[in-house]
Amino acid sequence: MLIIDKNPLVDIKENIVANPNNARVDDLEKTALFEALSTHGYLILRGYEATLADFNGFVERVSASFSLDPAREFHGNVAQKVDAGFDEVGLHCENGNSPFWPDLAWFYCQVAASHGSQTTVCDGREVWHGLSDLTRELFLKNDIVYSRKVEERAWKEFIYHSMGGALSLEAITLEHLHGLINSSPTASIDVLENNAVRYYYRTPAARKTLFCENLSFANSILGPSYNYETPKIEFVNGEKITEEVIAEIQHVTSSKTKNIDWKNGDIAIIDNTRVMHGRRKIEDSKREIYNALSYI
């Protein structure tokens, strides 16, 4: 249930918040929005006739701060165009394989696909309950570690945007990166040739969520790596996740995955600590989706 512009409570059906009385996204009350998100995991705002400018303003209004992907193109202060090729994209939490893991992942559909090409969502709470006792015990006892090489230009651009452009790229040094990494007690970096770095990020595969103490199997074990080197994922003791465990995860997540069939102007808000998302193969190249990442 969600209060919209002092109107009566509105039913949310299949995670879709329909628009009564021609309301605008600016009419959505922040507290009620988060209450609904805590119940449903993700919401699709439909019928609000939102523009890309509306989307930018909406994300800025209800968020405390923002994250980003420096490899993507900006459209406004927070929106970035989704441009990860045309292949199917595996389930993941946005930036969930790095220490800079946002609370919320936002999506805006400017041009919906005529067929196929859906965004997928999968509630990690349901996945956790669907896994076998042995697999749950395995992940309860063992954190996972993501590690990946990042070239100098990429980490400098991340810091540049994180600091709001306060320093030029040329003025940013490894000391700034160390300062940012040191803010996360489970992350570290090794400096490589040509000022590239390899980062290590330790995290449980099943975590408490933004709005609840219940565990959610929300992670990027099955996730993609379109603009960056594919991360190495292993248990903290150095052991690999076996093919049998990966197969079980794929089987359970497949049974819990739902499609978002986009309409023009839709906005989706995803609890990025609970719900993983991905994408079906792009069948209509005219599809145009933007995303944003934020903290509350």
C-alpha positions in Angstrom: 0.0 0.0 0.0 1.3 3.5 -0.9 0.1 7.0 -0.1 0.1 9.1 -3.2 -0.4 12.8 -3.0 -2.9 12.5 -0.1 -5.1 10.1 -2.1 -6.4 6.9 -0.5 -4.1 3.9 -0.2 -3.4 2.3 -3.5 -3.1 -1.5 -4.1 0.3 -2.6 -5.4 -0.4 -5.6 -7.8 2.5 -7.7 -9.1 4.9 -5.0 -7.8 3.3 -2.4 -10.0 2.3 1.0 -8.5 -0.5 2.3 -10.8 -1.0 6.0 -11.1 -4.4 7.3 -9.7 -5.7 10.7 -10.6 -2.8 11.7 -12.9 -0.3 12.1 -10.1 3.4 12.8 -10.8 6.4 11.1 -9.4 7.1 14.3 -7.4 3.8 13.5 -5.6 5.2 10.3 -4.2 5.9 10.5 -0.5 9.3 9.2 0.4 8.4 7.4 3.7 5.5 5.6 2.1 7.6 4.7 -0.9 10.3 3.0 1.3 7.7 1.3 3.4 6.3 -0.3 0.2 9.8 -1.2 -1.0 10.5 -2.9 2.3 7.5 -5.1 1.7 7.9 -5.9 -2.0 11.6 -5.7 -2.7 11.1 -3.8 -5.9 8.5 -1.4 -7.3 7.5 -0.4 -10.8 5.9 3.0 -11.1 3.6 3.0 -14.1 1.5 5.7 -15.8 3.3 8.7 -14.3 4.4 9.8 -17.8 7.9 10.5 -16.3 10.6 12.1 -18.5 14.3 11.5 -18.1 14.5 14.9 -16.3 11.7 13.7 -13.9 13.7 10.6 -13.2 16.9 12.5 -12.4 15.0 14.8 -10.1 13.1 12.0 -8.4 16.2 10.0 -7.6 17.9 13.1 -6.2 14.9 14.0 -4.1 14.6 10.7 -2.2 18.3 9.8 -2.0 21.0 10.9 0.4 23.9 10.3 -2.0 24.8 8.6 -5.2 27.1 6.0 -6.8 28.0 5.5 -10.5 29.7 3.5 -13.1 32.4 5.7 -14.7 32.3 3.6 -17.9 28.7 4.6 -18.7 27.4 7.8 -20.3 25.8 10.4 -18.1 22.4 11.9 -18.8 21.7 14.5 -16.1 23.2 14.4 -12.6 22.5 10.8 -11.7 21.1 8.9 -14.8 23.4 6.7 -16.9 22.4 4.9 -20.1 22.4 1.1 -19.9 24.6 0.0 -22.7 25.8 -3.5 -21.8 25.6 -5.0 -25.3 22.8 -7.3 -26.5 23.5 -10.6 -24.8 21.6 -11.9 -21.8 22.9 -10.6 -18.5 23.1 -12.8 -15.4 21.5 -11.9 -12.1 23.5 -9.6 -9.9 23.3 -6.7 -7.4 24.5 -3.5 -9.0 28.1 -2.9 -7.9 27.7 -5.9 -5.6 31.1 -7.2 -6.5 32.8 -4.0 -5.1 33.0 -2.3 -1.7 30.9 0.5 -3.2 27.5 -1.3 -3.0 24.5 1.0 -3.4 21.3 0.7 -1.4 19.0 1.2 -4.3 19.2 0.5 -8.1 16.9 2.6 -10.2 15.8 2.2 -13.8 13.9 4.4 -16.2 12.4 3.2 -19.5 12.4 5.9 -22.2 11.7 3.5 -25.1 10.3 0.1 -24.4 11.2 -2.9 -26.5 8.5 -4.0 -28.9 9.2 -7.6 -27.9 11.4 -9.6 -25.5 14.4 -7.7 -24.0 13.0 -7.7 -20.5 14.9 -6.8 -17.3 14.8 -9.7 -14.9 14.4 -9.5 -11.1 14.9 -12.2 -8.5 14.2 -11.8 -4.7 17.2 -13.0 -2.8 15.0 -13.9 0.2 13.1 -16.4 -1.8 16.4 -17.8 -3.2 17.8 -18.2 0.3 14.8 -20.3 1.4 15.0 -22.3 -1.9 18.6 -23.4 -1.5 19.4 -26.7 0.2 20.4 -26.9 3.8 24.0 -27.9 2.9 24.4 -24.9 0.6 23.0 -22.5 3.1 25.3 -23.8 5.7 28.3 -23.5 3.3 27.6 -19.8 2.7 26.8 -19.1 6.3 30.2 -20.4 7.3 32.2 -18.9 4.5 32.3 -15.4 3.1 33.1 -14.9 -0.5 35.9 -12.6 -2.0 35.6 -10.7 -5.3 38.9 -9.6 -6.8 39.5 -7.7 -10.0 42.1 -5.6 -11.8 41.1 -2.0 -12.6 43.1 0.2 -14.8 44.3 3.6 -13.6 41.9 5.6 -15.8 38.9 3.8 -14.5 39.6 4.1 -10.7 40.6 7.8 -11.2 37.3 8.5 -13.0 35.4 6.8 -10.1 37.1 9.0 -7.5 36.6 12.1 -9.7 32.9 11.6 -9.8 32.7 10.4 -6.1 34.4 13.7 -5.1 32.0 15.7 -7.3 34.7 16.9 -9.6 36.6 18.7 -6.8 39.9 17.5 -8.2 41.0 17.0 -11.8 41.9 13.5 -13.0 45.5 14.5 -13.1 45.5 15.6 -9.4 44.0 12.3 -8.2 46.5 9.9 -6.8 46.7 6.5 -5.2 46.4 8.2 -1.8 42.9 9.2 -2.7 42.1 5.6 -3.7 43.6 4.3 -0.4 41.5 6.7 1.5 38.3 5.5 -0.2 39.1 1.8 0.1 40.1 2.2 3.8 36.6 3.4 4.5 35.5 -0.3 3.9 36.9 -2.7 6.6 36.5 -5.7 4.2 38.3 -4.2 1.2 41.9 -3.8 0.2 44.0 -3.1 -2.9 47.3 -4.2 -4.5 49.1 -1.7 -6.7 50.1 -3.2 -10.1 52.2 -1.9 -13.0 51.2 1.5 -14.6 49.2 2.4 -11.5 46.5 -0.3 -12.2 45.2 -1.9 -9.0 43.7 -5.2 -8.0 41.0 -4.8 -5.4 39.7 -7.5 -3.0 36.3 -7.3 -1.5 35.0 -9.7 1.2 31.3 -10.1 1.9 28.7 -12.7 2.9 26.8 -14.2 -0.1 23.7 -13.9 2.1 23.3 -10.7 4.0 20.8 -8.7 6.0 18.9 -6.3 3.8 18.4 -2.6 3.8 15.0 -2.8 5.4 15.1 -6.1 7.3 17.2 -8.4 9.4 16.2 -11.5 7.4 18.9 -12.9 5.2 18.8 -12.5 1.4 20.9 -14.4 -1.1 21.7 -11.2 -3.0 25.1 -11.1 -4.6 26.9 -11.0 -8.0 28.1 -14.6 -8.2 26.1 -15.1 -11.4 26.7 -11.5 -12.6 28.2 -10.0 -15.7 31.3 -7.9 -16.3 30.7 -5.9 -19.5 33.0 -2.9 -19.2 35.6 -4.5 -16.8 37.7 -7.5 -16.3 35.7 -10.5 -15.1 36.1 -10.7 -11.3 37.6 -13.8 -9.6 35.1 -15.1 -7.0 36.1 -17.6 -4.4 35.6 -18.4 -0.7 37.7 -16.5 1.8 39.8 -19.6 2.4 40.8 -19.6 -1.3 38.6 -22.5 -2.3 36.4 -22.2 -5.5 32.7 -22.3 -5.5 32.0 -25.8 -7.0 30.2 -26.3 -10.3 27.5 -28.3 -8.3 26.8 -25.3 -6.0 26.7 -22.9 -9.0 24.3 -25.3 -10.8 22.1 -25.3 -7.7 22.1 -21.5 -7.5 21.2 -21.2 -11.2 18.4 -23.7 -10.8 16.9 -22.0 -7.8 17.3 -18.4 -9.1 15.8 -19.5 -12.5 12.7 -20.7 -10.7 12.4 -17.4 -8.7 13.1 -15.0 -11.6 10.4 -12.6 -12.9 10.4 -10.4 -16.0 9.8 -6.6 -16.1 7.9 -6.0 -19.3 8.7 -2.3 -19.7 6.3 0.4 -20.8 7.4 3.8 -21.9 7.9 6.1 -18.9 8.2 3.3 -16.3 10.4 3.7 -13.3 11.7 0.7 -11.4 13.1 1.0 -7.8 15.0 -2.1 -6.6 16.3 -2.8 -3.1 19.8 -3.6 -4.2 20.6 -5.4 -1.0 17.7 -7.9 -1.4 16.7 -8.2 -5.1 19.1 -9.2 -7.9 18.4 -8.1 -11.4 19.6 -9.1 -14.9 18.3 -9.0 -18.5 17.0 -11.3 -21.2 18.7 -11.1 -24.6 18.1 -7.8 -26.4 15.7 -8.6 -29.3 14.8 -5.0 -30.0 17.9 -2.7 -30.3 15.6 0.4 -30.0 15.1 -0.3 -26.3 16.4 2.6 -24.3 16.9 2.2 -20.5 18.7 4.4 -18.0 19.8 3.6 -14.5 20.9 5.3 -11.3 22.5 4.1 -8.1 21.9 5.7 -4.7 22.1 5.5 -0.9 19.4 6.5 1.5 
